[in-house]
Amino acid sequence: MERVRLGFVLNGQPQELSIESDTPLLWVLRDVLGMNGTKFGCGMGLCGACTVHLDGVPVRSCSLPINAVANKQVTTIEGLSSNGDHPLQQAWVAENVPQCGYCQSGQIMSAAALLANTPRPSDADIDNAMSGNLCRCGTYGRIRKAIKRAAVGSWEPAEAQS
């Protein structure tokens, strides 16, 4: 595959790379840029562990080629909050969601996109938004409670919190 030079914004910081155009965004984030919060799960975009935001929309970074992010904004779990105090992260802890923790960054990123668009989601809204995120530990009930807890609080999208 051909090498391309492209730019994008990662967690508010401009990036400029020369890289093979078909390299999955996940590997660029982890191996090139050192953003290890985004996890590799299935490698086929089916489990949700690799979820990041592309211009505010949740996407699976394991199946998204880097050339698809040219001139766009990418937000990872590290960009949601610089010190881990985002309302969703606080709600995750308060509701004892984490077990093995492997799916957590993808789950939180999907939940953040949901709350950015639907500040007071119904159970159906939550089910729809979270349906592509798998949790091996089965903490789905706690995930729902955490999303509702964050929705009840004074929550703003990450972009508005700066």
N, C-alpha and C positions, 0 to 999 in steps of 0.2 A: 504494500500500500504506500501511497505517496505521503511524504512529510509535508505538513502545512504549518504556517505561522498564523496563530489566531489569538485574539484577545477576548477576555470575558471578565466579569466582576465576581469574585468569590468572597462571600461574607463581607461585602462592602469594600474590598481591596482589589484594585485592578491587577489582572494577571496577563502575561504575554508569554506564549509557549510556542516552541517549534517541536511538533510531535506528529506521529503517524495519525492520519485523519480518522481511522477506524478504531483507535484505542478507546475502550469503554471509559466513560467519565469516572466510574468508581476507581479504576486503577490510576488514573491521573490524580484524583483526590488523595488516595492513600499513598501511592508509591512515588509520585512526583512532588506533590505539594504537602505531604505529611499530615493530612487531615484524616486521622484514623478513627474518628467517631462514627463514620459511615461504614457499615459492615457488609461483608460478602456472605450471602446466604446460599442461594440456589444458582446464581449466575444466569438465570433465564428471565428475570423480571417477574417472578411469580410469588415470592415470599414477602417482599416489602422491606427486608432488612436494610437494603441499600437506598431507601427513599431519601431524596433531597428535593429542594424546591428549585424550579427553573422558571424565572420570572413569576414567582409566587405560586406556581402550580406543582403539586407533588409528582415526581417522576422517578422511575427506577434507574439508578445510575449504572447498574451492571450491564444494562442492555442499550444504553444511550451512547452513541459514538461522540467523542469529544468535539467533532466538527459541528454537531448540533447545538452547541452552547456558544458558538462564536457571537460576540457582541451582545450577550445576554447576562442576566444576573443569576448566580447559583448561590443558594444558601444551604449550608450543612447544619448538623446539630450544633457544631461549634459556633456557628453564626447566629443561632437562635438567642443565645445569651452568653455574654463573655465570661460569666462566673457561675453558670448553672442555676440561676435563680429565676428563670422564666416561670410564669405561673403554671404552665403544664409540668415542668420539671418538679416544682414544689408539690403539685397535686399528685404526681406519680409517687413521690416519697410518702406523702401523707396517707395515700390509699394503699401503701405497701404493694405497688405493682411489680417492682423488679424482683425477679427470681434469678434466673441465669443471666438476664440482662441483654442477651444477644440481639433481640428484636427491638429493644427499647428506642434506639435512635430513630429507626424507621417508623415505629409506632408514634412517637412524639412528633415527628415531622408531618405525618399524615394528619394527626390531630390538630397541629398548628394551622395547617392549611384549611381544615374544616372550620375552626374557630375564627379565622380571618374572614371567611365568607359567610359563616352562619354563627353569629355570636351566642345564640341560645338554641343549640341544636336539639332536635327531638331524638328519641331512641332510633327512629328510622334513619335520620340524618347521620347519626353516629355509625349505625350498621353499614350504611352505604359507603361512607368515607373510609371506614376501617376494614372493609371486606377483603382487601388485597394484602393485608398485613397478618402474617401467621405468627402465633406465639406457641412455641413448643411446650411451654409450661402451663398453658391454658388459663392465663390470668385475665381472660376477656371481661369478666364481670368487674374486676378491679379497674381495668382500663376504662370501661364505660363510666364508672364512678369518678375516676380521675378527670376525665374529660368534662363531666358535669360540674365537678368542683371548680375546675379552671374557668368554665363558662360563667359560673355564678360570681366569681371574683371580678375585679376590675382588670380585664384583659385587653391588651392592644397588640396588633401585629408587631413583630420584631422591628420592622422599619420605623414604626412610630415611636419606639421606645428610646431611640438613640439620643 
